[in-house]
Amino acid sequence: MLRLARTRPDGLDALLRMEETPDVARWLGDTGRPWHEQVLADPRQTHWTAFHRDRPVGFAVVVTHPGPETEIRRLVVDPRHQGFGHGRELLREVLRRAGAASPAGRIFLDVRPENTRARALYAAEGFTDSARIDSAYGPLVVMARAGDPPAGGGTE
């Protein structure tokens, strides 16, 4: 079972190591300490670290937009911890918290078209393709779903 906690600046080193692995880096746009520090300083963004047995195994960045819309900007599981269901569990917990924060809103994310593993996970959790866009990092598929009803909880 994963435990989510807001990311602290002193916890970034472990997350940066996850991003630097080739299996993760190839799917990301901007990365690095300045990117994460900017996220931590932005009140519209929430940076979560996922812990399994008190060790960081992944993280997520969520942005609240007007509308209400929520964007899952980043969802990463350390490659050494993939294949154990942590990605699905992290996504579900992020969705639960996003749904509690904006129950009537739309939740969306973007993913590279060739990232079939991630796209299959998102589709299994109710996301559907809603657009294709060209970005500075290449083509992306925008996937979206309606907001979830509040399930208690909220932010930690």
C-alpha positions in Angstrom: 0.0 0.0 0.0 1.3 3.4 -0.9 1.3 6.5 1.3 1.2 9.9 -0.3 2.8 13.0 1.3 3.4 16.4 -0.1 6.9 16.5 -1.5 9.4 18.4 0.6 12.4 20.2 -0.9 14.8 17.9 1.0 13.1 14.9 -0.7 13.8 16.0 -4.3 17.1 14.1 -4.7 15.4 10.7 -4.8 12.8 11.9 -7.3 15.4 13.5 -9.5 17.2 10.1 -9.6 14.0 8.5 -10.8 13.6 11.1 -13.6 17.2 10.6 -14.7 16.8 6.9 -15.5 16.5 6.2 -19.2 13.1 4.4 -18.8 11.6 7.5 -17.3 13.5 10.4 -18.9 12.5 9.4 -22.5 8.8 10.2 -21.6 9.3 13.6 -19.9 9.7 17.1 -21.1 11.2 19.6 -18.6 13.0 17.9 -15.7 15.6 18.8 -13.1 15.7 20.5 -9.7 14.7 24.0 -11.0 11.5 22.5 -12.6 10.6 20.7 -9.3 11.4 23.8 -7.2 9.1 25.9 -9.4 6.3 23.4 -8.9 6.8 23.4 -5.2 6.6 27.2 -5.1 3.4 27.4 -7.3 0.2 27.4 -5.1 -1.8 26.0 -8.1 0.4 22.8 -8.2 0.6 20.0 -5.7 3.6 17.8 -5.7 3.1 14.4 -4.1 5.7 11.7 -3.2 4.5 8.1 -3.1 6.1 6.0 -0.4 6.1 2.2 -0.1 7.4 0.9 3.3 8.7 4.4 3.9 10.8 4.5 0.7 10.0 6.9 -2.1 8.8 4.8 -5.1 7.2 7.5 -7.3 5.6 10.9 -7.4 2.9 12.9 -9.1 2.4 16.6 -9.9 -1.2 17.9 -10.1 -2.3 21.3 -11.3 -5.6 22.9 -10.5 -6.8 25.1 -13.4 -9.9 27.4 -13.6 -13.0 25.8 -14.9 -12.7 23.6 -12.7 -10.1 21.4 -14.4 -7.4 19.3 -12.9 -4.3 18.3 -14.8 -2.1 15.4 -13.9 1.1 17.0 -15.1 3.4 14.2 -14.1 3.1 10.6 -12.8 6.3 8.7 -12.3 7.1 5.3 -10.7 10.8 4.4 -10.1 11.6 1.7 -12.7 12.9 -0.5 -9.9 9.4 -0.5 -8.4 7.4 -0.9 -11.7 5.3 -4.0 -12.2 4.0 -4.1 -8.6 0.8 -2.0 -9.2 2.3 1.2 -7.7 1.5 3.2 -10.8 -2.1 2.2 -10.7 -2.3 2.8 -7.0 -0.6 6.2 -7.3 -3.0 7.2 -10.1 -6.1 6.1 -8.2 -5.0 8.1 -5.1 -4.3 11.2 -7.2 -7.7 10.8 -8.8 -9.4 10.4 -5.4 -7.7 13.5 -4.1 -8.4 15.5 -7.3 -12.0 14.4 -7.3 -12.4 15.5 -3.7 -10.9 18.9 -4.5 -13.0 19.6 -7.7 -15.8 17.0 -7.9 -17.6 18.4 -10.9 -14.5 19.1 -12.9 -12.6 17.5 -15.8 -9.4 15.6 -15.1 -6.8 15.4 -17.9 -3.3 14.6 -18.7 -1.1 14.2 -21.8 1.0 11.3 -22.8 3.3 10.4 -25.7 1.4 8.3 -28.3 4.0 5.6 -28.2 3.8 5.2 -24.4 1.5 2.3 -24.7 2.0 1.1 -21.1 0.9 4.4 -19.6 -2.0 4.9 -22.1 -3.3 1.4 -21.2 -3.2 2.3 -17.5 -5.0 5.6 -18.1 -7.7 3.9 -20.3 -8.2 1.2 -17.7 -8.9 4.0 -15.2 -11.5 5.7 -17.3 -9.5 8.1 -19.4 -10.3 8.5 -23.1 -8.4 10.2 -25.9 -9.8 13.7 -26.3 -7.2 15.4 -28.5 -3.8 15.2 -30.2 -1.5 18.1 -30.0 2.0 19.0 -31.2 4.2 20.2 -28.4 7.8 21.4 -28.1 8.6 17.7 -27.1 6.7 16.1 -30.0 3.2 14.8 -30.5 1.1 14.2 -27.4 -2.3 12.6 -26.8 -4.5 14.4 -24.3 -6.6 11.9 -22.3 -9.5 13.1 -20.1 -12.3 11.9 -17.8 -15.0 13.5 -15.8 -14.3 14.4 -12.2 -14.9 11.9 -9.5 -17.4 12.4 -6.7 -15.9 13.3 -3.4 -14.8 10.3 -1.4 -13.7 12.0 1.8 -10.1 12.8 2.4 -8.7 15.6 0.4 -5.2 16.9 0.7 -2.7 15.8 3.3 
